[in-house]
Amino acid sequence: MPVYENEGKPVVFDHAGMMERLMDDEGLARKLSEAYLKDIPTRFGVLRECLDEGNVKGAERLSHLIKGASASVGGDVLTAVAARMEKAARAGDLAVVREGAVELELEFKRLKEAMEKKL
């Protein structure tokens, strides 16, 4: 369940939620975070390829994957952006997915900074 800031927007990094899901295992949190931060930029590259090729199904699949991975580490804003992209791809609207891809990469930078401060 996403955590929201005062304005009703999801938080960038729900550290407490991630730790709760991982039963407060700091070592596991660090490993999971490191793997996520290493892997997701590669997924962004594959997503860009799908968009360049007009591959709607691939864009939907990658958006879903990014959504799930981001949710597992407490990246609530990134999860919300990826969910919106997945929904747009399912509807065949690659223009919305392309817009989301730009936002996704910006939000990833914010999430990475927040994660690195906490872990």
Secondary structure, DSSP 8 states (H G I E B T S, - for coil): ---B-TTS-B-S--HHHHHHHTTT-HHHHHHHHHHHHHHHHHHHHHHHHHHHHT-HHHHHHHHHHHHHHHHHTT-HHHHHHHHHHHHHHHTT-HHHHHHHHHHHHHHHHHHHHHHHHH-
